[in-house]
Amino acid sequence: MSANRRTPLYARHTELKARIVPFGGWDMPVQYAGIAPEHKAVRAAAGIFDVSHMARVSFGGPGALGLLEHVFTNSVATMKDGQVRYGLVCNDAGGILDDILVYRWPYGFAAVVNAGNREKILAWLEAHRAGRDVQIQDQTFDTTMIAVQGPKSVELVAGMFADDVTTLKYYFATPTRYKDKPCVVSRTGYTGEDGFEVIVPNDLGAVLWDDFLARGAVPCGLGARDTLRLEAAMPLYGHELNETTNPISAGLGWAVKLDKGEFVGRGALKNADPAKPVRVGIELDSKRAAREGCAVFAAGGEQVGTVTSGSLAPHLDKSIAMGYVNPAVANVGGALEVDLRGTRVPATVVPLPFYARRKSAK
C-alpha cells in the first residue's frame, strides 16, 4: 500500500490504465495514452487533468485581507470580486516559499497552493496570523479539482453548470452549481491554453470527470502538464522556483508590487542583486532533451548557468529548456552550449514563452 495520498479520482485513473507515480506526496497519473498525444490533444482540442493534489485554502474574517497582503507579493486589495491573481509567498530574504493563486470573493478569499508546499504554507500562514481576526480552512481533502484545457474547452463546458461560465473573463472565477451542488469554476490553467478549473465536493468528482470524458475531453497526466507548461514558459516550484530564488531573477517582477506597502520579503526584493542568475529560454540545436541540472556554457567558454527544466516539446517539435544564466549572457539571440551527458550541444537564448496561443477575437 502506498504511503502517498490518493485523490477521489484515483480509481478512474487506474481504470484508464494510467501510469501512476508519486508526486508532492500523492499518487498521481503521469500519462494515459502517452505524453505526446495528450499534449497535442490540449493544443488542438481539450484535455482534462486531475489537479486535486493542489492545496485549496479559504480565508474568512475581517483580518483575512491584511494577512494576505502581508504574505503575498502581489496586490490583494486592488482585486475585484471574483478575480484570481497570481503571486508569490516569500521569506524575509525574498526567497520563494511558493507561487500561489489568490481568489477574492465578496465574503472572503481563497488560495490554491502547490501540493508539495501545502503543510509549509499552512504553517507560514499560521505564524503570520498572530493578532489578526482571520479563519483559515484547509479544504484540500473535502473537494476535487479538475482542469479542462484547450481551444475546445469553452464549448465543452457550455451548459454544464447552473451559470454560463463561458462568459467568465480570463483569471476570474464564479461560484455556481453542478448537479445542484455548490462548486467553483475559474478561467485559469497551467498549460498556455484557454480553459477552466473546477472545484466540486468529493462525491461529485468522478461524476464531473466522467461528464468531461463523455463530452470528448482527453484524459491527461502530469507528463503532458509538464511539457505544456514548459512550452508556455510557466515556472514550476522545485525547478525554476525555490527558497533560494527570488521573483525578480525568476522573471516574475510583474507579480511583485513593491509600492503596495509592507509585506514579507519586500525589503530584500527592493534591493535584489542584479548580478544574480536570471531565468531564460533556451533552444537547443538538437532533438535530444536537456534535463534539470545540465550545465550551460558560454559558446566555447566557461559555465554560465544550469538548466532547470527541459524537454523535446511535442507541439513545437524542438528541444527547449528553461534555466538560470549569468545576466551577461541572457540576451535573446545569444549563443550558448548545453552539456548533454558529456557532449556540448549548441544552443540559443530565445524569447519566452516558447509557445503562445492565438487569442480569439472577442
C-alpha positions in Angstrom: 0.0 0.0 0.0 1.4 3.4 -1.0 2.2 5.9 1.8 1.1 8.7 -0.5 -2.4 10.2 -0.6 -4.8 9.4 -3.4 -7.3 11.8 -4.9 -11.0 10.9 -5.2 -10.3 10.2 -8.9 -7.6 7.5 -8.3 -10.0 4.6 -9.3 -10.8 6.4 -12.5 -7.0 6.7 -13.3 -6.4 3.0 -12.7 -9.5 2.1 -14.8 -8.0 4.1 -17.7 -4.7 2.2 -17.1 -2.8 5.4 -16.3 0.8 5.1 -15.2 0.9 6.2 -11.6 3.9 8.0 -10.0 4.5 9.7 -6.6 4.3 13.5 -6.8 4.1 16.0 -4.0 3.0 13.3 -1.5 0.3 12.0 -3.8 -0.1 9.0 -6.2 -0.8 10.8 -9.5 -1.2 9.8 -13.2 1.8 10.7 -15.2 0.3 9.5 -18.5 -2.5 7.5 -20.1 -2.1 7.1 -23.9 1.3 8.9 -23.8 2.7 12.4 -23.1 2.9 13.5 -26.8 -0.7 12.6 -27.8 -2.0 14.1 -24.6 0.0 17.3 -25.1 -1.2 17.6 -28.7 -4.8 17.0 -27.6 -4.7 20.0 -25.3 -3.1 22.2 -28.0 -5.7 21.1 -30.6 -8.9 20.3 -28.7 -9.4 19.7 -25.0 -7.7 17.7 -22.3 -8.7 17.2 -18.6 -6.3 16.9 -15.7 -6.9 15.7 -12.1 -5.4 18.6 -10.1 -7.0 17.6 -6.8 -3.5 17.3 -5.3 -3.2 21.1 -5.3 -4.0 22.5 -1.9 -7.2 24.6 -1.5 -7.4 27.0 1.4 -10.1 29.5 2.3 -9.9 32.7 4.4 -12.6 34.4 6.3 -12.9 37.2 8.9 -12.0 40.9 9.0 -8.3 40.1 9.2 -8.1 38.0 6.0 -7.2 40.8 3.6 -4.5 42.1 6.0 -3.0 38.6 6.3 -2.9 38.0 2.6 -1.4 41.5 1.8 1.3 40.7 4.4 2.4 37.3 2.9 1.6 37.8 -0.8 3.9 39.8 -3.2 1.0 40.9 -5.5 -1.8 43.2 -4.5 -4.9 41.7 -3.0 -6.7 45.0 -2.0 -7.0 46.0 -5.7 -8.6 42.8 -6.8 -12.3 42.8 -7.9 -14.8 40.3 -6.5 -14.4 37.1 -8.5 -10.9 37.9 -9.6 -8.0 35.5 -9.4 -4.4 36.7 -9.1 -1.0 35.0 -9.4 1.8 35.9 -7.0 4.5 34.6 -4.6 4.8 33.9 -1.0 8.4 34.8 0.0 10.6 34.5 3.1 12.3 37.5 4.7 15.3 37.1 2.3 13.0 37.3 -0.7 13.3 33.6 -1.4 10.2 31.9 -2.9 8.2 29.7 -0.5 5.6 29.0 -3.2 3.8 30.5 -6.1 0.0 30.6 -5.5 -3.3 31.8 -6.9 -5.5 34.1 -4.7 -9.2 34.3 -5.3 -11.3 37.3 -4.0 -14.9 36.7 -3.1 -17.5 39.2 -1.7 -17.4 37.1 1.6 -13.7 36.3 1.9 -10.7 34.9 0.0 -9.3 31.6 -1.2 -5.9 30.3 -2.4 -4.6 27.4 -4.4 -1.2 26.2 -3.3 1.3 23.7 -4.8 0.8 20.2 -3.5 4.2 19.7 -2.0 4.1 23.1 -0.2 0.8 22.6 1.5 2.0 22.0 5.0 4.8 24.6 4.7 2.4 27.3 3.6 -0.3 26.5 6.1 2.4 26.7 8.9 3.6 30.1 7.4 0.1 31.5 7.4 -0.4 30.3 10.9 2.8 32.0 12.0 1.8 35.3 10.4 -1.9 35.4 11.5 -1.0 36.5 15.1 -3.2 39.3 16.2 -5.5 39.1 13.2 -9.1 38.1 13.3 -8.9 35.5 10.4 -10.2 32.0 9.9 -8.1 29.7 7.7 -9.7 26.5 6.4 -7.9 23.8 4.5 -10.4 22.3 2.1 -8.0 20.2 0.1 -9.4 16.8 1.3 -13.1 17.8 1.0 -13.0 18.8 -2.6 -12.0 17.5 -6.1 -10.4 19.8 -8.6 -10.3 19.2 -12.3 -8.8 21.3 -15.1 -10.1 21.3 -18.6 -7.7 22.9 -21.0 -7.5 23.6 -24.8 -9.2 25.6 -27.5 -12.4 23.5 -27.4 -12.7 23.8 -23.6 -15.2 26.7 -23.9 -17.7 24.8 -26.0 -17.1 21.7 -23.8 -18.2 23.4 -20.5 -21.2 25.2 -22.2 -24.4 24.2 -20.4 -22.6 22.1 -17.7 -23.2 24.4 -14.8 -26.1 26.4 -13.4 -24.5 29.6 -14.7 -23.0 30.3 -18.1 -19.3 30.0 -17.2 -18.2 30.6 -20.9 -18.6 34.4 -20.3 -16.0 34.4 -17.5 -13.0 36.6 -18.2 -9.5 35.2 -18.0 -8.4 34.9 -14.4 -11.8 35.3 -13.0 -13.9 32.8 -11.1 -17.5 32.3 -10.1 -19.4 30.2 -7.5 -22.1 28.2 -9.3 -23.8 24.8 -9.1 -23.1 21.4 -10.7 -25.7 18.7 -10.4 -27.5 21.1 -7.9 -24.5 21.2 -5.6 -22.2 24.3 -5.0 -19.0 24.4 -6.9 -16.4 27.0 -8.1 -15.4 27.5 -11.8 -12.4 29.6 -12.7 -11.0 30.6 -16.1 -7.4 29.6 -15.2 -4.9 26.9 -16.0 -1.3 25.9 -16.3 -0.9 24.9 -20.0 -0.8 28.1 -22.0 -4.2 27.4 -23.4 -7.7 28.8 -22.6 -9.5 26.6 -20.1 -11.2 26.2 -16.8 -10.5 24.8 -13.4 -13.5 23.3 -11.4 -13.7 22.6 -7.7 -16.6 20.3 -6.7 -17.5 18.3 -3.5 -15.7 14.9 -3.4 -18.9 13.0 -4.1 -19.2 14.7 -7.5 -15.6 14.4 -8.5 -15.9 11.2 -10.5 -19.3 12.3 -11.9 -17.7 15.5 -13.3 -14.7 13.6 -14.6 -17.0 11.2 -16.5 -19.1 14.1 -17.8 -15.9 15.7 -19.3 -14.9 12.4 -20.9 -18.4 11.9 -22.4 -18.1 15.4 -23.9 -14.9 14.4 -25.7 -12.1 15.7 -23.3 -8.9 13.6 -23.4 -7.5 12.5 -20.0 -4.0 13.9 -19.5 -1.4 13.2 -16.9 1.4 15.1 -15.1 3.8 14.4 -18.0 1.8 16.4 -20.6 1.1 19.0 -17.9 4.8 19.5 -17.6 5.6 19.7 -21.3 2.7 22.1 -21.8 3.7 24.5 -19.0 7.3 24.3 -20.3 6.2 25.4 -23.8 4.2 28.2 -22.2 7.3 29.1 -20.0 5.4 28.8 -16.8 7.8 28.2 -13.9 7.4 25.1 -11.7 8.1 25.1 -8.0 11.1 22.9 -7.2 12.6 23.6 -10.6 12.5 27.3 -11.6 11.3 28.4 -8.2 12.7 27.6 -4.7 13.6 29.2 -1.4 17.0 30.5 -2.8 15.5 32.0 -5.9 13.8 35.4 -5.8 10.9 36.5 -8.1 13.0 39.2 -9.8 15.6 36.9 -11.1 12.8 34.4 -12.0 11.3 37.0 -14.3 8.3 37.4 -12.1 8.8 41.0 -11.1 5.4 41.8 -12.6 3.8 39.8 -9.7 5.7 41.8 -7.1 4.1 45.1 -6.1 6.8 47.0 -4.1 4.6 50.1 -3.9 1.6 48.4 -2.2 3.0 48.7 1.3 5.0 46.4 3.6 5.0 42.6 3.0 7.3 39.7 3.9 10.4 39.9 1.8 9.7 43.4 0.4 13.0 44.9 1.7 15.1 42.1 0.2 13.2 42.3 -3.2 13.6 46.1 -3.3 17.3 45.6 -3.1 17.6 42.4 -5.2 21.1 41.7 -6.5 21.0 42.5 -10.3 24.1 40.2 -10.7 22.1 37.0 -9.7 21.4 34.5 -12.5 18.2 35.1 -14.4 15.7 32.7 -15.9 15.9 32.4 -19.7 14.5 30.4 -22.5 17.0 28.1 -24.4 16.5 26.3 -27.7 19.0 23.5 -28.5 20.3 22.7 -31.9 19.4 19.0 -31.3 16.5 16.7 -30.9 17.9 15.5 -27.6 16.3 16.8 -24.5 18.2 18.8 -21.9 17.3 17.8 -18.3 17.3 19.5 -15.0 20.9 20.0 -13.8 22.5 20.1 -17.2 25.4 22.7 -17.2 25.0 25.7 -19.5 28.2 27.3 -21.0 29.0 30.4 -22.9 29.8 29.4 -26.5 33.3 27.9 -26.4 33.7 29.2 -22.8 33.1 28.6 -19.2 29.9 27.5 -17.3 27.4 30.4 -17.0 24.3 28.6 -15.7 22.2 25.5 -15.2 19.1 24.0 -16.8 16.0 23.8 -14.5 13.5 22.2 -16.9 13.9 20.8 -20.4 12.1 18.6 -22.9 11.6 17.8 -26.6 8.4 20.0 -26.9 5.7 17.8 -28.6 3.8 20.7 -30.3 6.9 22.8 -31.3 9.0 19.7 -32.2 12.0 21.4 -30.8 14.4 20.7 -27.8 13.7 23.6 -25.4 14.7 24.4 -21.8 14.5 27.0 -19.1 17.4 27.7 -16.9 19.3 30.3 -15.0 22.3 32.0 -16.5 24.5 35.0 -15.7 22.9 38.2 -16.8 25.8 39.0 -19.1 24.8 36.1 -21.4 21.0 36.4 -21.0 20.3 38.5 -24.1 17.9 37.0 -26.7 19.9 35.6 -29.6 23.0 34.9 -27.5 24.9 31.7 -28.3 25.3 29.1 -25.5 26.2 25.4 -25.2 24.4 22.8 -23.1 26.1 19.8 -21.8 24.1 16.7 -22.7 25.9 13.7 -21.0 29.4 15.0 -21.8 28.6 16.5 -25.2 28.3 20.2 -25.6 25.3 21.0 -27.9 25.0 24.4 -29.4 22.0 26.4 -28.1 20.5 29.9 -28.3 18.8 32.2 -25.9 15.2 32.7 -27.2 12.2 34.8 -26.0 9.8 33.4 -23.5 7.2 32.0 -23.8 8.3 29.4 -26.4 4.6 29.0 -27.3 1.7 31.5 -27.1 -1.8 30.6 -28.1 -3.6 32.7 -30.7 -6.1 34.8 -28.8 -9.6 34.6 -30.2 -11.3 37.9 -31.1 -14.0 38.8 -28.5 
